[in-house]
Structure formats: structure tokens, C-alpha cells
Amino acid sequence: MGKHWYNVPMSEIVQSLRQAVKASEKTQYRLAKEAKVAQSMLSRLLSRERGLSIEAAERLADVLGLELVLRPKTVKKTER
């Protein structure tokens, strides 16, 4: 994926997780079990019925071999 997750809206992170889940060779059941989330939550995430918490996103990312990273925002200097 190669994205840096700072300054990226949560919706893009969730979309990237959806894509990674769909590309994974693991079943939804297996991913949910390994990420310690309900399979129903994962199913609703994939069908766009709901999002997920930061904690669940982090666990799911970890199972998928991804990492969520937060960094300080870059402050843009204003011209005077």
C-alpha cells in the first residue's frame, strides 16, 4: 500500500482496510478471530454499513500486516 497515514481522513484508512481484507487470502471468520473483533462487525465494515473504532482498526491492520501510524501535523507557515 505504501501510504503514510498522517493527514489522511479516517474514511480513507477504513477504505484501505476494506481493500486489504478483500485482498487477503484469509476468511472473514479467520481475520475477525485473529483481530479479536466480531465477524458481524467485519461483515458490516465490508458492506459499508458501519465503520470501526481506532482500536479495532489497529488490530485488523496488524493481522493484515499493516501498521497505523500517527504523526504530528506539519504546520504550514503563513506568508505575511
C-alpha positions, -999 to +999 in steps of 0.1 A: +000+000+000+028+024+008+007+052+022+016+074+051-013+077+074-008+112+088-031+138+074-053+110+059-091+111+068-103+081+088-126+072+059-095+066+037-080+044+064-112+023+066-113+021+028-077+008+027-085-017+054-116-029+034-093-034+003-067-052+023-094-075+038-108-083+004-073-090-010-064-112+020-064-149+015-079-154+050-116-158+055-136-131+073-140-156+102-103-161+105-095-124+102-121-115+128-109-142+152-072-131+148-081-094+152-104-102+182-134-084+166-168-098+159-172-114+125-205-095+122-186-062+127-162-071+100-190-081+076-208-048+083-175-030+077-171-046+043-206-039+033-202-003+043-229-005+069-205+008+096-170+020+104-148+008+132-130+020+163-094+030+162-086+000+184-104-024+160-087-007+130-053-012+147-059-049+155-072-055+120-043-037+104-019-058+125-035-091+114-033-078+077+004-070+081-002-032+081+005-005+106-014+026+115+009+055+124+000+089+138+025+117+134+023+154+143+008+176+117+031+198+097+023+234+105+022+255+074+038+289+077+016+317+066+031+344+044+029+379+058 
